[in-house]
Structures are given as structure tokens and as C-alpha cells.
Amino acid sequence: MKNLKIKNLDEKDIENLEQIKIIELEEMKIQDLKILKIKIETAIKNIEK
């Protein structure tokens, strides 16, 4: 069943899927950076104490 869906995708659908994938990866990077920022801020606060 899944194979049929993949075969029915046209070029535009494939481009859209690639865009979605890129956006998801970017969002994951942003989340990772936010977590890293919080960790760094926490570390700095702990050093200042």
C-alpha cells in the first residue's frame, strides 16, 4: 500500500516533502541550540555563585 502512494507522488509533492524535511531539521537544530543556551546560562550562573 505504501509503495503505491510513493509511486503516485509527482515532482511537486516530492519537492514539498523535501522542504518539510528541511524545515523539520532546522526546527530540531533551533531546539538543540535553545537547550544548549539554557545549559550554558545555567553553567555561568553556577560559576558566579
Buried (B, 14 or more C-beta within 10 A) or exposed (E): EEEEEEEEEEEEEEEEEEEEEEEEEEEEEEEEEEEEEEEEEEEEEEEEE
